[in-house]
Amino acid sequence: MADIKFEIEKEIGFIAESAKGWNKELNLISWNGKDAKYDLRDWAPGHEKMGKGVTLSKEELKKLRDILNGMEL
């Protein structure tokens, strides 16, 4: 499996903490030297390990925001 390189350019927000102590976070991340995208996933303390997540462009994040704003929660 190829080595994945990442740089967290901006920590945007904490969502929740799991029972095992990992944090679900929204961050702006550059993956393998590419342009940064918005990323929602679980992280181990210190960001040394990561879980599966979702990576979104700015346009995709705006569409998600619009969907969430239209929901009655």
N, C-alpha and C positions, 0 to 999 in steps of 0.2 A: 504494500500500500504506500502511495506517495506521501511524503512529508508535507503537511499543511502548515503554511506560514500565515500568521495573522498579526495585525496591529490594531489595537483598540484606539481609535482616534478620539472618540468622545464617549464617555459614560453618560447616557441620557437619563436612565431611570431604573430603579429597583421595583420589581413587581411582587415577588413573594419568595419565601424561603421554604425549601422542601424539608422533609423529615430527616434526610441525610445531611442537611446543612448546606446544600447547594442553593445558589440564588438564581432566580429567573430574572433576567435583565434585558433592557432594550439599550443597545449600544450602536455606535457608528463604527464599522469595522472594515478595514482593508484586508481582503483575502488574497494571498499569494501575490502581493504587489499591485493588485488591480484597484480601480476606483472604489472608494469606501461605499458601503451600503448599510442600510438599517438592518439590524440583526436582533432577533428575539430568541433566546435560548437559556438553558440552565448552565451555570458555571460553578465549578468547585472553588473553594476559597483561594484567593490569589490568582484566579484565572489560569491555573496550571492545567486543568482538564475542562472539557466541555461536553455537553449533551447534544442531542439532535435539536435543530432549531429551524427557524424560517428567516430567510434573507430577502429583503425587499428594497427595490429602488425607491427614490423619493416619490415618483409618480404612483407606485403601488401603495406606498404608505399613506399617501393622500386619499386614495380610493378606499383603503381600509378605514381611515378616519371617518370618511363620509358615511360608510356603511354603519360603523359603530354609533355615530351621531344620530343616525336615523332609527336606531333600535330603541325600544322601550325596555329599559333594564330595571 
